[in-house]
Amino acid sequence: MAISSLPTYTLPASKFLSSITTFVNQLRFKDTLYPTDMVRDFVNNCKVGKVDTGKGIVFTFKKALQPVNNLSTTSSVLTITPPQTAQEIIEIDNYKVIPLSVSRTLLFDAVPRGELVDTWLNFLYSLMEDTKTFHEFDVLVAELLAWTPTQATQTIQIDQLNTTGLTGADLKAVQEINATEIARVVRKTLNNLQNKSTKYTDVSTTLTALSPDKLRLVMNDTYETDFLSRAMASLYHSDKVGEMFANVPKDVLNEEIFTNQPTTIGFLMDKEKLAMADYYKLQMSFTDASTLFTNSFLHFAYGKGIFANAVGIKFVANVI
């Protein structure tokens, strides 16, 4: 028999008899590492579908309008006028696996009641799915921040007054001016995108025109919080906050993500500009008879990328 002391916790003496110890007989589970709405929503808004067979998804884009000709008695129905289109591919090229090892048999010595084993195992197994979601979030954020617009018109500077040294009423007034300017420029850009233009894609020959519900706004929380708490709250009644951007899906990323790009206010882009396509997701397990551990593996594959022919705009703060 092995006799040893607990390394981290000593069972207290009973209040009934100090010569006996009490038991810790409650085991609860606290999920403090969980994909939040910010993480899940951003990932879900990037998903463009599942690939069942083949190596990816081909997206076809309209590049230009067809000509409008005058009616003529000399025209010919045999004249060929093909449409101008472009194609881009999301290729499935990322194959990942998440391992997890547990022992149902050995877990029984860590619980006060046997029925808790399955609850504990379910709690542990959820870590694989959570890991997958965080991984997808990280790679998509990295893809977005690494994107550099190719046309000068795709990078829009928004003037922001320097708040250094300001306090009290002066600071509040300048913050409201800055936030209101963000709202004005973003709203104006939304309106501009509804008319045909070749200014807003990475391919200068691609013509676009999009309604707000076809777009997506991704905001740096440094500027989003000021926008909501100052500009919108000062301009509208509380129940109207955000109405300026109605019908535009919006993601907010925390300011730590923009540590290396502190002047990036956000992005306004086609819903499918930043895209991820799923291939397979499956979980398999086997029990190692020599260790009593069950080794589980969550396999998943995906493709990701940024479409050059889709609208993409980057808002950058111009501190003055």
C-alpha positions as CSV (number, residue, x, y, z in Angstrom):
1,M,0.0,0.0,0.0
2,A,1.3,3.4,-0.9
3,I,0.7,6.2,1.6
4,S,1.2,9.8,0.5
5,S,0.0,13.3,1.3
6,L,-2.0,15.5,-1.0
7,P,0.3,18.0,-2.8
8,T,-2.2,20.8,-3.1
9,Y,-5.0,20.3,-0.7
10,T,-5.4,18.9,2.8
11,L,-8.7,17.5,3.8
12,P,-10.1,19.4,6.8
13,A,-11.1,17.8,10.1
14,S,-14.7,17.0,10.7
15,K,-16.7,19.4,12.9
16,F,-18.2,16.3,14.6
17,L,-14.9,14.6,15.5
18,S,-11.5,16.2,14.9
19,S,-10.0,12.8,14.7
20,I,-11.7,12.1,11.3
21,T,-11.5,14.0,8.0
22,T,-14.3,15.3,5.8
23,F,-14.7,14.6,2.1
24,V,-14.9,16.8,-0.9
25,N,-17.9,15.3,-2.6
26,Q,-18.9,18.0,-5.1
27,L,-17.3,18.2,-8.6
28,R,-18.4,21.0,-10.9
29,F,-17.3,22.2,-14.3
30,K,-16.5,25.8,-15.2
31,D,-15.9,26.6,-18.8
32,T,-13.6,29.6,-18.8
33,L,-12.2,28.9,-22.2
34,Y,-15.1,29.2,-24.6
35,P,-15.5,30.6,-28.2
36,T,-17.4,33.8,-27.5
37,D,-20.0,35.4,-29.8
38,M,-17.2,37.7,-31.1
39,V,-15.2,34.6,-32.2
40,R,-18.1,32.5,-33.5
41,D,-19.8,35.3,-35.4
42,F,-16.6,36.3,-37.1
43,V,-15.9,32.8,-38.2
44,N,-19.5,32.1,-39.3
45,N,-19.6,35.2,-41.3
46,C,-16.6,34.0,-43.3
47,K,-18.0,30.6,-44.1
48,V,-19.1,30.3,-47.7
49,G,-20.1,26.7,-47.9
50,K,-19.0,23.1,-47.7
51,V,-17.0,21.2,-50.3
52,D,-18.3,17.6,-50.6
53,T,-16.1,16.5,-53.5
54,G,-13.2,18.0,-55.4
55,K,-10.5,20.4,-54.2
56,G,-12.4,23.6,-53.7
57,I,-15.1,26.1,-54.8
58,V,-14.9,28.2,-58.0
59,F,-16.5,31.7,-57.7
60,T,-17.5,33.5,-60.8
61,F,-17.7,37.3,-60.9
62,K,-19.3,39.8,-63.3
63,K,-16.6,42.2,-64.5
64,A,-18.6,44.6,-66.6
65,L,-22.0,45.5,-68.0
66,Q,-23.1,44.6,-71.5
67,P,-23.2,47.3,-74.2
68,V,-26.4,49.3,-74.9
69,N,-26.7,49.8,-78.7
70,N,-29.0,52.0,-80.8
71,L,-31.6,50.2,-82.8
72,S,-30.4,49.9,-86.4
73,T,-31.7,48.3,-89.5
74,T,-28.2,47.1,-90.3
75,S,-27.6,45.3,-87.0
76,S,-27.1,41.5,-87.1
77,V,-28.4,38.9,-84.7
78,L,-25.2,36.9,-85.5
79,T,-22.9,39.4,-83.7
80,I,-21.3,37.7,-80.8
81,T,-21.2,39.8,-77.5
82,P,-19.9,37.5,-74.7
83,P,-20.1,38.6,-71.1
84,Q,-17.0,39.7,-69.2
85,T,-16.4,37.5,-66.2
86,A,-13.6,36.4,-63.9
87,Q,-13.2,33.3,-61.8
88,E,-11.3,32.7,-58.6
89,I,-10.9,29.5,-56.5
90,I,-10.9,28.7,-52.9
91,E,-8.7,25.6,-52.7
92,I,-8.9,23.1,-49.9
93,D,-5.3,23.1,-48.8
94,N,-5.4,23.0,-45.0
95,Y,-5.6,19.6,-43.4
96,K,-5.6,19.7,-39.6
97,V,-6.0,17.3,-36.7
98,I,-6.6,18.0,-33.0
99,P,-5.6,15.1,-30.6
100,L,-7.0,14.5,-27.1
101,S,-6.2,11.6,-24.7
102,V,-8.5,10.6,-21.8
103,S,-9.0,7.5,-19.7
104,R,-12.6,6.7,-18.7
105,T,-11.3,3.9,-16.4
106,L,-8.7,5.9,-14.6
107,L,-11.0,8.9,-14.3
108,F,-13.2,7.0,-11.7
109,D,-10.6,7.6,-9.0
110,A,-11.0,11.4,-9.4
111,V,-14.8,11.6,-8.9
112,P,-17.0,11.3,-5.8
113,R,-19.8,9.7,-7.9
114,G,-19.5,7.4,-10.9
115,E,-22.1,9.2,-13.0
116,L,-19.9,12.2,-13.1
117,V,-17.4,10.5,-15.3
118,D,-19.5,10.9,-18.5
119,T,-20.2,14.5,-17.6
120,W,-16.5,15.1,-17.1
121,L,-15.6,13.4,-20.4
122,N,-18.2,15.4,-22.4
123,F,-16.6,18.6,-20.8
124,L,-13.2,17.5,-21.9
125,Y,-14.2,16.4,-25.4
126,S,-15.8,19.9,-26.0
127,L,-12.2,21.2,-25.9
128,M,-11.5,19.8,-29.3
129,E,-14.4,21.7,-31.0
130,D,-13.5,24.8,-29.1
131,T,-9.9,24.5,-30.3
132,K,-11.1,24.2,-33.9
133,T,-13.2,27.3,-33.6
134,F,-10.3,29.4,-32.1
135,H,-8.0,28.1,-34.8
136,E,-10.3,29.2,-37.6
137,F,-10.7,32.6,-36.0
138,D,-7.0,33.1,-35.7
139,V,-6.2,32.1,-39.3
140,L,-9.0,34.3,-40.7
141,V,-8.0,37.3,-38.6
142,A,-4.4,36.9,-39.8
143,E,-5.6,36.6,-43.4
144,L,-7.6,39.8,-43.1
145,L,-4.8,41.8,-41.4
146,A,-2.3,40.6,-44.0
147,W,-4.5,41.9,-46.9
148,T,-3.1,45.0,-48.6
149,P,-5.5,46.8,-51.0
150,T,-4.0,47.2,-54.4
151,Q,-5.8,50.4,-55.5
152,A,-5.3,53.7,-53.6
153,T,-9.1,54.3,-53.6
154,Q,-9.5,51.1,-51.5
155,T,-7.8,52.7,-48.5
156,I,-9.8,55.5,-47.1
157,Q,-8.3,57.8,-44.4
158,I,-10.6,59.2,-41.7
159,D,-9.4,62.3,-40.0
160,Q,-9.1,62.0,-36.3
161,L,-8.1,64.9,-34.0
162,N,-5.2,64.2,-31.6
163,T,-6.5,63.8,-28.1
164,T,-3.1,63.9,-26.4
165,G,-3.1,66.1,-23.4
166,L,-6.8,66.8,-23.4
167,T,-9.0,66.2,-20.4
168,G,-12.5,66.8,-19.2
169,A,-15.0,68.6,-21.5
170,D,-12.3,69.3,-24.2
171,L,-11.5,65.6,-24.4
172,K,-15.2,64.6,-24.6
173,A,-15.8,67.1,-27.3
174,V,-12.9,65.9,-29.5
175,Q,-13.9,62.3,-29.0
176,E,-17.4,63.1,-30.2
177,I,-16.0,64.9,-33.3
178,N,-13.7,61.9,-34.1
179,A,-16.5,59.3,-33.6
180,T,-18.9,61.4,-35.7
181,E,-16.4,61.6,-38.5
182,I,-16.1,57.8,-38.6
183,A,-19.8,57.5,-38.9
184,R,-20.0,60.1,-41.7
185,V,-17.2,58.5,-43.8
186,V,-18.4,55.0,-43.4
187,R,-22.0,56.0,-44.2
188,K,-20.8,58.0,-47.3
189,T,-18.7,55.0,-48.4
190,L,-21.8,52.7,-48.1
191,N,-23.7,55.1,-50.4
192,N,-20.8,55.3,-52.9
193,L,-20.7,51.5,-53.2
194,Q,-24.3,51.4,-54.4
195,N,-23.3,53.0,-57.7
196,K,-21.2,51.2,-60.3
197,S,-17.5,51.8,-59.9
198,T,-14.1,50.1,-60.5
199,K,-12.5,51.8,-57.5
200,Y,-13.1,49.3,-54.8
201,T,-11.7,45.9,-55.8
202,D,-8.2,44.6,-56.0
203,V,-8.7,44.3,-59.8
204,S,-9.0,47.8,-61.4
205,T,-11.1,46.5,-64.3
206,T,-13.8,44.9,-62.2
207,L,-17.0,46.9,-62.1
208,T,-19.1,46.6,-58.9
209,A,-22.3,48.0,-57.4
210,L,-23.6,46.5,-54.1
211,S,-26.5,47.2,-51.7
212,P,-25.6,47.4,-48.0
213,D,-27.1,43.9,-47.2
214,K,-24.4,42.4,-49.5
215,L,-21.6,44.0,-47.5
216,R,-19.9,43.3,-44.2
217,L,-18.3,45.8,-41.7
218,V,-15.5,44.7,-39.5
219,M,-14.5,47.2,-36.8
220,N,-11.6,47.7,-34.5
221,D,-13.2,48.0,-31.0
222,T,-10.9,50.9,-30.2
223,Y,-13.0,53.0,-32.6
224,E,-16.3,51.0,-32.5
225,T,-16.8,51.7,-28.8
226,D,-16.3,55.4,-29.3
227,F,-18.6,55.3,-32.3
228,L,-21.4,53.8,-30.3
229,S,-21.0,55.5,-27.0
230,R,-20.3,59.0,-28.4
231,A,-21.3,59.7,-32.0
232,M,-24.4,57.5,-32.2
233,A,-25.6,58.2,-28.6
234,S,-25.2,61.9,-29.2
235,L,-26.9,62.0,-32.6
236,Y,-29.9,59.7,-31.9
237,H,-32.2,58.4,-29.3
238,S,-31.0,55.1,-27.8
239,D,-33.4,53.0,-29.8
240,K,-31.9,54.4,-33.0
241,V,-28.3,53.6,-32.2
242,G,-26.7,51.8,-35.2
243,E,-29.6,52.7,-37.6
244,M,-27.1,54.5,-39.9
245,F,-25.6,51.1,-40.8
246,A,-28.9,49.1,-40.8
247,N,-28.8,45.9,-42.9
248,V,-25.0,45.7,-42.8
249,P,-23.7,42.7,-40.8
250,K,-21.0,43.9,-38.4
251,D,-18.2,42.2,-36.6
252,V,-16.2,43.8,-33.8
253,L,-12.7,42.6,-33.1
254,N,-11.0,43.6,-29.8
255,E,-8.2,46.2,-29.9
256,E,-5.5,43.7,-29.0
257,I,-5.9,42.1,-32.4
258,F,-4.8,45.4,-34.0
259,T,-1.7,45.9,-31.8
260,N,0.5,46.0,-34.9
261,Q,-2.1,48.1,-36.8
262,P,-3.3,50.6,-34.2
263,T,-4.5,53.1,-36.9
264,T,-6.8,50.5,-38.6
265,I,-10.3,51.6,-37.9
266,G,-11.9,48.7,-39.8
267,F,-12.9,47.1,-43.1
268,L,-16.0,47.4,-45.3
269,M,-16.1,44.5,-47.8
270,D,-18.2,42.1,-49.8
271,K,-19.7,39.4,-47.5
272,E,-17.5,36.9,-49.3
273,K,-14.3,38.9,-49.7
274,L,-12.7,37.0,-46.8
275,A,-13.9,33.4,-47.3
276,M,-13.5,30.0,-45.7
277,A,-14.8,26.8,-47.3
278,D,-15.1,23.6,-45.2
279,Y,-14.3,20.2,-46.5
280,Y,-14.6,17.4,-43.9
281,K,-14.9,17.3,-40.1
282,L,-14.8,13.9,-38.4
283,Q,-13.8,12.5,-35.0
284,M,-12.3,9.1,-34.6
285,S,-11.0,7.3,-31.5
286,F,-9.3,4.1,-30.4
287,T,-8.4,2.7,-26.9
288,D,-4.9,1.7,-26.2
289,A,-5.1,-1.5,-24.2
290,S,-1.6,-1.0,-22.8
291,T,-2.4,2.3,-21.2
292,L,-6.2,2.4,-20.7
293,F,-6.2,5.7,-22.5
294,T,-8.6,6.5,-25.4
295,N,-6.9,8.6,-28.0
296,S,-9.3,10.8,-30.0
297,F,-8.6,12.9,-33.1
298,L,-10.8,15.6,-34.5
299,H,-9.9,15.9,-38.2
300,F,-10.9,18.9,-40.3
301,A,-9.9,20.5,-43.6
302,Y,-10.6,23.9,-45.1
303,G,-9.6,26.4,-47.6
304,K,-9.4,30.2,-47.1
305,G,-8.5,33.3,-48.9
306,I,-9.4,36.8,-50.1
307,F,-11.1,37.3,-53.4
308,A,-9.4,39.9,-55.5
309,N,-12.6,40.7,-57.6
310,A,-14.8,41.3,-54.5
311,V,-15.2,44.7,-53.0
312,G,-12.8,45.5,-50.1
313,I,-12.1,48.8,-48.3
314,K,-9.8,49.6,-45.4
315,F,-10.5,52.5,-43.1
316,V,-7.4,54.1,-41.6
317,A,-7.1,56.8,-39.0
318,N,-5.3,60.0,-40.1
319,V,-4.4,61.7,-36.8
320,I,-4.2,65.4,-37.1
